[in-house]
Amino acid sequence: MKNKNKLWLYPLIVMGFVLILTNSCKKKDDNNNNTTPINNNEIIFNPNLTYGTETDIDGNVYKTITIGTQTWMAENLKVTKYNDDTSIPLVTDNTAWTKLTTPGYCWSNNDEATYKNTYGALYNWHAVNTGKLCPTGWHVPADSEWTTLTTYLGGDTIAGGKLKEIGITHWRSPNTGATNSSGFTALPGGYRYNYDGSFGGMGGTGGFWSATESGSDAWNRHLNYDNANVSRSDNSKTNALPVRCLKDN
C-alpha cells in the first residue's frame, strides 16, 4: 500500500517541474521581447576613420567627423547650459513638460546617471530655437542641411544604415543595414512625448531635431532599428529629442 501511494506522487512531481520550466521559459521570452538596450558600454565609433574633438561650455568633449563638405558631432549633445553660460531649464515633471512653451531639457526617464554619457540629453524645440545650444562656431542643422547629409550618403532609403552605430550594443536587434561607414555613429536615444511627458523609443529610434519650423511644428530626422532609412517628419515643438551639432561653414 505504501508503494502504491508513492506512485501517485510521481505524476505530480513531473507536472510541477513542467510548470516551473514553462513559466521560466515564458518569463525569459517576455524579457527578450521587451528588453531595450540601454547599457552604458562605450560607443562604437568607426575605427577606420579619423575623428576630431569639440568641447561644450560644460566641459563635455565630443568626437567630430567630416562627412562630405560638412563636419558633424559624432555624439549626442549633453550640455546643460547655453553657449552664453546661462542655464537651460531642467524639467522633470510630466505635466509641466506638456505645458512648456519655453525652452527645456531632460534626461531619458529622468535618469542622468544611466543615460547622459552615452545618449546625451533630450531637448524641446524651444531650446533649439534659441540658437545657443551648440558650442560657439556650431549650430543645430537646418532641415536643408540634413538633406545635404542624406543626399551625400546616397539618399534617404540607405543613408540610415551608413549613419547608425553598428551592432546591437545600443540598438535593438536586428539594427538593419547598420555600417556606420560615415562615422556619424547615430544612437537610439529615444524621445519624450509632448502629450503626457512620458518617454519612449530608447534602443529602437534615434531622432534628431532640425532648426527649421514646419508651421506650428518643427522638422526632424529619425532612424529605426529595423530599416536603413532616414525618415523626415514634423513633430510638436514640445516633444523632446536628441540634438547633433553641425560646424559653421
N, C-alpha and C positions, 0 to 999 in steps of 0.2 A: 504493500500500500504506500509506503514511504517513497519508493522509487517511482511509482505511478504519479504521485503528486508532484515530484520533481520534474517529471516530463512536461507537465503543464507550464512550467516556468520558462522552458527553452524558447517557445514561440514569442512569449512576452519580452524576453531579453533581446531576441533578434529584432523584434519590432521597434524596441527602444533605440537600438543602435541605428536602424534605418531612419527613424525620425530625426535623430540627432544629426546624422550625416546629411539628410535632405535640407534641414534648416541651416546647417553650416554652409552648404553649397549655395543655397538661396541668398544668404546674407553676403557671401563673397561675391556672387553675381551682381546683387544690388549695389554693393560698394563699387564694383568695377564700372557699372553703368553710370553711377553718379559722381565718381571721382573726377575732380578737375585738378590738373597740375598747377600747384601754387607755390612750389618749393622755391627756396632762395638760393638754389645752386647757381654757380657762375653763369653769366650769359655766354652763349656760344657764338663768338664772332667768327668771321671768315678768316682762317689763318693764312690764306693766300693773298690777302690784300693788306695795304698799308693804311693804318688809321692815324689821324691826328688827335688832338685833345682840345677841349674848351672848358673853362671854369665859369660857373654862375656866381651870383653875388653871395650865395650861402656857402660857397667853397666846394660845392659838388663838382667833380671832374667827369666829363663825358668824352667818350670816344666820338670822333667825327670821321666822315667818309665822303670822298668826292665821287659823284656819280654823274657822268657826262659833264655838263657845264655847271652843275650845282654841288655845293658842299652841305651835307646834312649832319645833324646829330645822329649818331647810331644808337642812342639810348633815349628813353622817355624822360621828359623833363620832370624834375622833382623839387624845384625851387619853391620856397615859401614866402619870398619877398620879390617885389618888382625890382627892375634894374636901377630904380632911383632910391632903393633901400627902404621903401615903405612896405609894410606887411600886407600880404594877401589874406583876406578873411578866411579862417578855417571854419567850416560849417559842418557839424556832425549830426545835428538833429534832423530827422527825416522831414518833418513838417516844415521846418524852417527852410530846408533846401527847396522844397516845391514852390515856395513863395518868392524865391530870390529874383530880383530884377537888377541886382548889382553883382559885382564880382565875388566869386567864392571858389574854394578848392577843398578837396578832401582826399583821404587815403581809402583805397578799396576796403569795404567792410569796416571803415574807421579804425583800421589796424596798421598803423605806421610801421611798427617793428617787423611785421611779416612782409609787407608789400613795397615799402619805399625803395630799397636798394635795387631790386630787380625791375619792378614795374612802374616806378615813378608815381606821381600824383595824378588825380583826376581834376580837371578844371571846367567850370562852366564857360560858355562863350563870352559872357560879360567880362571875365578876366582876360580872355584872349583879346577882346576889343579894346583894352586899354593901350595896346601896343607896347607894353612894358614887361611882358612875361619873360621874354628871351634875353640873354646877355646882350649888352651893347654890341652892335655890329651883326646881330642876328635878329630874326623875326619869325613869327608864325606864318607859314607859307599861305599865299593866296590860292584860291581854287585853281587858277590857271597854272600856278607853279607845281601843284600836284599833277596836273595834266602833263606838264613838261616831263616830269619824272616818269610817269607810267608810259608815255609815248616812247621815251628813250629806251625803256625796258621791253618794248615790243607790243604794248597795248594792254588794256585792262584785263583781257582774258588770261594772260600769262604772267603779268608783272607781279602779281601777288606772291607767286612761288619764288621769284627772284628777290623779293623783299623780306620774306619770312625767315626767322631763325630756323635752322634745321632741327630735326629730331622731335622727340616728344617729352623733353625735359620740362618745358614750359607750355608748349602747345599740346592740346588734346590729340590723341591718335585719330586719323592717320596723318594729320598735317600734310595734306595733299600737295604735291608739287614743290615742296619747300627745298630750295637750294641755297638761298642767301648769296647768290652769285654777285649781287650788287654791293653787299656789305652793310646794307641798311639795318638788318637784324631786327625786323619787326616782331614785337612781343604781344601776346594776347592779354592786355591789361584790363579788359572789360570796360564797364561804364556804370554810371549812376542814373537811374530813371528820374525824369522830371515830375512824373505824376504822383509818386509816393515816396521818393527819396531812397528806394531800395537799390541794391547792387546786383549786377548780373554780368554774364559773358566772360568771366575770368577763365582763361585756358582755352576758350573757343573763339573769341573775337578780339581783334586788335583794331580799334578805331582811332582816328586822329582828326582833330579839328583843322579846318582851314580858317583863314581870317576873313572870308567872304560871306556876306549875308545872302540869304535866299528868301526874300520877303521878310516875314516875321521870324524865320528860322535862319540857320547857317549851314553851309556846305561842310561835309566831312568825307573822309575816305575810310573804308574799313576792309579788313581781310578776315577770312574764316579758316578754321581748321580743316574743313572738308572740301576745299577747292583752291585753285590757284589764281582766283580773280582778285582784282581790286574794284570794289564797289563804291560808287558815288551816290550819296543821298543827302537830304537836308534833315536836320534834327532841331528840336526845340533848343533854344539858347540856354535853357535851364538844365538840360542834360549835362552830365559831366563825362568828359573823355580825356584820354592821354593827349599830350602835345609833343610834337617833334619840331625842333627849330631848324631854320634854313639860314645859311650865311648870306648877308647882304652882298650884292654884286659890287 
